[in-house]
């Protein structure tokens, strides 16, 4: 009988497998900024047709990890300091408001669900799953704020935030730090201390910004 793990891997679409592999290689620096990602070359390496490679590259472009340049194809993006500065300044201000408003709507069950997300994040070894869990943690707080305009504004930053989470998910030390930072945010929410929650959010975002700037 085929092991369950192998059956699960076999069910993953080819484009998803290519996407995850390329994402991890870009995030951990194995494929450096400025590198060209040629469809046919990648298809040969992955032993697949060009179609799943093309789909994977489109997803990476939407993540902000590569850009599609006419006559060159997909190129790994170089992190732009101005873009980082602007995005993180906006994110910090908006997440201060999000966590402050979310506190008023948090019930004990919501607190436990947030703690559950942090533990799932700590226990996972799959960078794609780690990134998704980090996004779920943020999304949970955004939705608990119950402020539609705020949610839409944070959505405008989703590309940059999502890209940076993917870089963080490939770094063991940063992942460990994020786990502690997330727990500090939940603890502050649990205590209904808005100022402490804002400080925990700032600490998390500024540490993330420093990590991304070092990669650039």
Helices and strands as residue ranges (DSSP letters): H 4-11, H 14-27, E 36-37, H 39-46, H 50-63, E 66-69, E 73-76, H 81-103, H 108-123, H 127-144, H 148-156, H 158-169, H 172-190, H 194-215
